[in-house]
Amino acid sequence: MLRFSVPTIGVDSLVKMTDKIVLDARERREFDVSHLPNAQYCGYDNFDPSVLNGIPKHKNIVVYCSIGVRSEKIVEKIKALGYTQVSNLYGSLFEWVNTGHQVVDSTGNNTRKVHTYSRLWAIYLDGKKADKVW
């Protein structure tokens, strides 16, 4: 499903990266269920470039969604705005959870719930590591 039109970064590399902005390119209802700690919502259908206001063009920015398709398209848009260090998180939120990393809910508390976008995409999320919501 990915076109690999933009640079990707793996979960392990993201964990080790110290100076970064992480953007969630899913819809608000998905983000509110759970997201990566310290991630900022940027959306997909209603992506608003103003979320980038104040972020230097050379800053490390990592974008994710559920599996990486939507975030790949948002990375393309961000790069077109002149940002140079932008990557798509390979495997995105599902890979993050499948490899044992924690997500937080809209109040910042750890949660096992993960919005899977649809029942179809839920097959890519390990049900032993997360409670699937759609």
C-alpha distance (Angstrom), angle and dihedral (degrees) to the residues before:
residue distance angle dihedral
M1 . . .
L2 3.79 . .
R3 3.78 118.0 .
F4 3.83 93.8 -160.9
S5 3.79 88.4 -134.9
V6 3.82 90.4 145.6
P7 3.81 135.7 39.2
T8 3.80 116.1 -81.4
I9 3.78 130.6 -151.6
G10 3.79 127.1 -159.9
V11 3.78 126.6 -126.3
D12 3.82 93.0 -108.6
S13 3.80 91.5 52.6
L14 3.80 91.4 48.5
V15 3.81 90.9 52.0
K16 3.82 90.6 52.4
M17 3.82 94.3 46.0
T18 3.80 108.5 100.6
D19 3.79 104.5 -176.8
K20 3.79 108.8 50.4
I21 3.77 148.3 119.0
V22 3.82 115.0 -135.5
L23 3.80 117.6 -156.4
D24 3.81 126.5 -166.2
A25 3.82 111.3 -143.5
R26 3.79 97.2 -170.3
E27 3.77 127.1 101.5
R28 3.80 120.7 -81.0
R29 3.84 93.7 -106.1
E30 3.82 89.3 56.6
F31 3.81 93.7 45.2
D32 3.81 91.8 49.6
V33 3.83 91.8 56.4
S34 3.80 91.6 54.3
H35 3.77 143.8 -36.2
L36 3.78 141.3 169.9
P37 3.80 113.3 -69.1
N38 3.82 110.5 -91.0
A39 3.82 92.9 9.4
Q40 3.78 117.8 145.3
Y41 3.78 121.5 -139.2
C42 3.81 114.8 -117.7
G43 3.81 101.1 157.6
Y44 3.78 130.6 -147.1
D45 3.81 112.9 -129.0
N46 3.79 90.0 37.6
F47 3.80 99.2 31.6
D48 3.79 108.1 169.2
P49 3.82 116.0 -163.0
S50 3.82 89.3 -152.6
V51 3.83 86.5 81.9
L52 3.82 83.6 77.4
N53 3.80 94.9 56.4
G54 3.78 109.7 129.0
I55 3.80 94.7 14.5
P56 3.82 111.6 121.0
K57 3.83 114.3 -119.3
H58 3.83 90.5 -120.8
K59 3.84 96.7 50.0
N60 3.82 118.1 120.7
I61 3.80 106.2 -105.4
V62 3.81 122.5 -177.4
V63 3.79 119.6 -169.7
Y64 3.79 126.2 -164.8
C65 3.81 140.4 173.1
S66 3.81 128.8 169.5
I67 3.80 101.1 -57.8
G68 3.82 104.0 -9.6
V69 3.80 106.6 -91.8
R70 3.79 99.5 102.9
S71 3.79 93.3 38.3
E72 3.81 90.3 53.3
K73 3.81 88.8 59.1
I74 3.81 92.2 47.2
V75 3.82 90.6 50.0
E76 3.82 87.8 54.4
K77 3.82 89.5 53.9
I78 3.81 93.3 46.9
K79 3.81 92.2 48.6
A80 3.82 89.2 50.1
L81 3.82 86.8 58.4
G82 3.81 89.6 60.6
Y83 3.80 102.2 -96.6
T84 3.79 108.8 143.0
Q85 3.82 107.6 -170.9
V86 3.80 101.5 54.6
S87 3.81 123.7 135.5
N88 3.78 138.6 177.9
L89 3.82 114.4 -126.9
Y90 3.80 103.2 -120.1
G91 3.81 109.1 -124.9
S92 3.80 87.2 5.0
L93 3.80 121.5 -152.1
F94 3.80 94.0 -13.0
E95 3.82 92.0 55.4
W96 3.81 89.7 45.8
V97 3.81 91.0 55.7
N98 3.82 95.4 36.7
T99 3.81 89.4 57.6
G100 3.80 91.7 53.5
H101 3.79 103.7 -98.1
Q102 3.78 122.2 143.5
V103 3.81 127.4 -114.5
V104 3.79 128.6 -160.8
D105 3.79 133.4 -141.8
S106 3.80 128.6 -127.9
T107 3.82 90.7 -78.2
G108 3.82 93.4 51.5
N109 3.80 95.4 -106.7
N110 3.80 121.9 134.4
T111 3.78 112.8 -100.5
R112 3.79 139.9 178.0
K113 3.81 92.3 -147.7
V114 3.78 117.6 108.3
H115 3.80 124.7 178.5
T116 3.79 105.1 -132.8
Y117 3.83 96.0 -163.4
S118 3.80 89.6 -127.0
R119 3.76 141.0 1.2
L120 3.81 88.4 -104.2
W121 3.81 94.4 57.7
A122 3.82 90.9 45.5
I123 3.81 89.8 84.0
Y124 3.82 89.2 74.4
L125 3.80 93.4 60.0
D126 3.81 119.8 80.9
G127 3.81 105.4 -120.1
K128 3.80 90.5 -155.4
K129 3.80 90.4 63.1
A130 3.80 100.5 40.0
D131 3.78 144.8 26.1
K132 3.79 105.8 -121.3
V133 3.81 119.3 -132.0
W134 3.81 127.7 179.8
